[in-house]
């Protein structure tokens, strides 16, 4: 077992070790458990911890993560700390753990503070009549612009990965699921394409295009054309993969 614990939580090392070693039998299931397992744990001081258990990678990646690549848990921890340094909202990173053999990578875990929120971006896509829908959407667009200005390319910028906190008409945004990020200067195409996974609704694309055009100082038409085209391209690719998976499952049965 290898681990790295945030300096502010080193006194809780034994408690954190215990969580990881008893992860399968303790804790409260949280959210979707399809790809990876998420559980909540209460610390002695009342803090709620969110623990993400990443599934064991395939044989090739077990070698890659052991010798050549950082694990998803390590990247999540490091990127969260980087976001904190850049004053971007994300749950407090606490620790990551990895289990390996001499030649293979096995399980990994990322621990962060559970971040309370009022909604995620997903609710904006499922309820177009959500209270102050357009106001929140425009604030989210400015938040994304701020990420880009800080040279942050969040590769999993998708509906469930932004938590939204509402406080007297002010909106705070927190990024989760952080293991795929780049930190580099972004060109116009990359910036606008970063919105492509967020919604199928043209009305939302129109609002985000309008707000982003104001932020970046470009014409609305230029921003909208790229944002709408890349959204459609992503949806086509997504549904094509879904159809292929369905066919493969059919042949397996």
N, C-alpha and C positions, 0 to 999 in steps of 0.2 A: 504494500500500500504506500503510495506517495501522495503528499498533500501540500497545499499552500493555503495558509489562513491569513486573512486580513489582520494587520497588526492590532487593530482596535478590538479584535475578538480572540486574541491568543489565549486569554485567560479561560476561554470557554472551549479549549481544544478537546478536553476529555468528553464534554457533552456532545460536541460535533462528531467526534470519533464514534461515539455510541449510536448517534443517529444513523450514520453510514453503515455501521456493522449490523444494525438491526432494521435496516430500511425495509426489508421484505415483510416483516411482521408487525411493524409499528407505524405510526403516522396516519394521517387522514388523506385519502385519495382526493386529488384536486384536478378539475378540468379533464380534457381529452387524454385518454391513456393509450391511444392507438399506436403512435410511433415511439414515444418515450414515456416514462412513468413520472408523474408529478405528485408529490405529497407535501402536506403541511405538518409542521411540528411546532409545539409551543416550548419556548425556552423557560428557564427558571425565573427570569425577570419579566416574563409576560410577552416577550417579542415573538411574533409569528414568523417562522422560517419556511421558505419555499425551497424544496429540494428536488432537483431534476436529475433523474437517473437516465443516462443515455444507454440505449441498447448496445449489446456487444456487436461491433462492426463485422462485416464479412471478412473472409480469410485474407484477402489482399490488403484490406484496410487495417487489419490487425497488425500486419507487418509495417505498413506505412505509418500508422500512429505510434508504433513502438520506436521506430528509428528515424523517420523523416518528417513527420508532420505533428503539429500541436493538436492535442485532442480538442473535441468540441467543448468539453468542460473547461479546459485551460483557456481557450480562446474566449469563452463567455466571461470568465473571471477577468481576464486582462482587458477585454474590450469594455466591460462595465467600468473598470477603474479609469480607463482612458476617457470614457464619456463623462465620468464624474469630474475629471480634470478639466474637461472642456465645458463644464457647467451645462450638460445636457441631461435631462431627466431619465433615470433608470433606477430600478430597485437597488438598494445598497448591496454591493457584492460582499460576501462573507468568506467563502472558501471554495476550493475545488479538490476533489479526490480522484485518484486513478489507481486501478488494479492491473498489474501486468504479470506476465511470466518472463522467463529469460529471453524469449524470442517473440512473444506476442502481446498485443494490447488487448485488454478485456473490458471491464466495466469502468465508467467514469461518472462522477456526480458533480453538480454545481449547486452551491447553496447561496441563496440571497434572502434578503428580508422580503416578506410578503408585502406587496404594495397595494393598499386599498385604492379603489377607483370607483367612479360613478358609471362608467361605460367604457367600451373599447370602440375603436373605429368601426368595427363590424356592425354595431348597432345603427350607425349612420347609413350603412348599405342595406339593411333589412327594414328600416323604418324611415322613409323619406319625410315623414311628418314629425319626426322627433323634435321636441321643443328646441328652438334656436338652432335648427339643423344647419342652415347656411352660415350662421355666425361661427359655429364650432368648426365647420368645414374650412372656412377661410382662416381661422386661427391655426388649424392643423396644417394648412398649406404654408403659412408663415413659419411654423415650427420646422417643416421640412426644408424650406428655404434656408433657415438658420443652420440646419445640419449641413447643407451643401456649402454654405459660406465658411463653415468650419472644416471643410474638406472631409466630411463624413459621408460615405456611401454605404447605406444600410441595405444590404442585398436582399434581406427578407422583409422588405417594407410591404407588408400584407395586412389584411383587415384585423387579424387577431393579435398583432404584435405591437400595437400602440394602445396603452391604457390612458384614459382621460379622466382627469379630476376637475370637477366644477366647484368653484369657490366664489360666490357672489358675482357671477358673470365673468369671472376670470377662468381661463382654462390652462391646466398644466398637463403636459404630455410626457409619458414615460415609455421608453423602448424596452421590449423584452424579446427573448429568443435571439440572443446576440451573437451566436457563433459564426455568422457570415457577414463580415464587414470589411470595408477597405477605407484607408485613410489616405486620400490623395486629392489633388486639385481636379475638379470635375468640369468637363466641357458641357455645352448647352444640351446636346443630345442625351448625354448620360444623366444629367439633372432631371430632364423632363421624363425620360424613360423610367426613372425611379418611381413614378406614380402608376406604372402600368399594371401592377398586381392588385390595386386597391379596390376597384369597383367595376361593375359592368354597366353602370348607369351613366348615360350620356349627360344627363343634367348635372351630375356631380362633377364629371370631367369639365363641363363648361364653367362651373363655379371655380374649381381649382385652377383651371387654365387662366381665368380672368385674374385671380388673386396672384398667381405665380408670375404672370406677365407684369403686373404692377411691381412686384418685388424685384424682378430681375431687369426691368426696364426694356422689355421686348414687346412686340405687338401681340395682341391677343390671338390673332389668326395663326401666327407662327407657333406659339406655344400650344394652342389647341390642336393643330394639325398633327404635331408630333405626339402629343399626349394621347389623342384618340386613336391614331394609327398603331402606336405601340401597345395600347390597351387591347385593341382588337386582335393584334398579332399574338399577344400573350394568351388571350381567351381561346383562340384557335388551337394553339399549341397545347394548352391545358386539356381541352376536350378531346383532342386527337390522342393524347397519351392515355386519357381515361378510357376511350374506346378500345385502344390497343390492349390495355390491362384487362378489360372485360373479355376480349377475344382470347387472351392467353389463359384466363381463368376457365373459360368454357372448354378449351382444348385440354386443360389439365384434368377436368372432371370427366 
